[in-house]
Amino acid sequence: MFVILTADDLYIARKLFQLEIYKRNGQSYEDFFSKIMRLHNIDFIQIKPQGQFGDRKNDGFIKSTGQYYQVYAPENLSHKEKDTIEKLVTDFNGLYAYWNATVTPILEFNFVLNDKYQGTYPSLHPELTKIEENHVGVKCKPFLSQHLEDIFLKLPHNNIEDVLGKIPTAEDINLNVSNLNEVIEYLISLKDGVSPETFPVNPDFEEKIVFNSLSSPAATFLRYGSYQDGALKDFFKVNSTFAKDDLKNTFSKLYKDAIQEIPDSDSKNDLIFFDIAKKAYPKQGKVYQDAVFVLMAYFFSYCDIFEEPPLKQQQTLFQ
Amino acid sequence: MILPSKHIRISESLIGLGAYLLKYLNDGPKSVDQLWFKVGKQNETKKAFSYHGFDNVVLALNYLFIIGAIDINSEGLIYNAVNKTISK
């Protein structure tokens, strides 16, 4: 089926993509990179490591254009300056020795780094230039998260959904109560510890959206989720009253974990929003996504996730 | 949840349900079946603040027994162990 994503859908896709980048290291990042490259160019060939020879310093290449890709995705690139440069030099030498003469001449060497949008060291660039000078005709450049994102967002929309799963849309959130039970059971199984109770003084939904600088797509999910509040309260009334407390603790923990895990940026709160949503699905599927957004709207309105705007106070005359 | 909390109203907590059960025992000792019948009736009325299933009734009775608020007489009926005047 042909899929058309709107601007909002693409925004959400971008945030979900960024979360994958933040989450993935090592082999997991390499698999993610290869999947996108294969969808981008059918000529991209992924190299499977083979016994004692490994991948011969080549994680993937495009034979017709002479473009080679070598991936490096440590958990925290910012503490690996020396290792990164060493890897660049050894991997390129290994690659050149095996592939240049036997397969196809190297015209472009892409050193793929999961920089988690932090950029790379200045000291890497002189090394890349040195390689270019020593191997005439070879272009050598870093290939960072931003470059993978550019390729990803230009993929046909069906492929974007292949990578990320179905992009949720707020407008057709519909609470399916039988699936809600499954979502709740899954969330309760995640629970960890008890979070302190904070009673919101100023529970204004719209004000909270503005105060937490949530973007329009994220805000729309919360608004549409909150429209199902009645059905959710009916569900709680007859089903698992006591589950509400466990759910509060679970959502609160997911929120706190996301604050720690996601680096600071302008869209940090949006990333937190989609991170909570993604971790709360028991499995892929629209019905589960909808149930999670309704629950998130409920706990958002009680300030169990995201921050409560401070109460406006009139200034005193003599302050 | 025995006590009310941010998301559990007093009528939804076991302490709240316990209060209802003690009220029903004001008429004299009753069996678990009779108490559940009363709660079931209450669930159906529009006046009910919260719905309570049979599981909750059993948990609330356990809790009332543990704190010494109820006991069982020689006929196997539950009675109010604090206010003895209505327990006979």
Chai-1 contact restraints between the chains, C-beta under 6 A:
chainA,res_idxA,chainB,res_idxB,connection_type,confidence,min_distance_angstrom,max_distance_angstrom,comment,restraint_id
A,E197,B,K6,contact,1.0,0.0,6.0,A-B,restraint_1
A,K237,B,Y51,contact,1.0,0.0,6.0,A-B,restraint_2
A,V238,B,Y51,contact,1.0,0.0,6.0,A-B,restraint_3
A,T241,B,E12,contact,1.0,0.0,6.0,A-B,restraint_4
A,F242,B,M1,contact,1.0,0.0,6.0,A-B,restraint_5
A,K244,B,H7,contact,1.0,0.0,6.0,A-B,restraint_6
A,D245,B,M1,contact,1.0,0.0,6.0,A-B,restraint_7
A,D245,B,S5,contact,1.0,0.0,6.0,A-B,restraint_8
A,D245,B,H7,contact,1.0,0.0,6.0,A-B,restraint_9
A,D245,B,I8,contact,1.0,0.0,6.0,A-B,restraint_10
A,K248,B,H7,contact,1.0,0.0,6.0,A-B,restraint_11
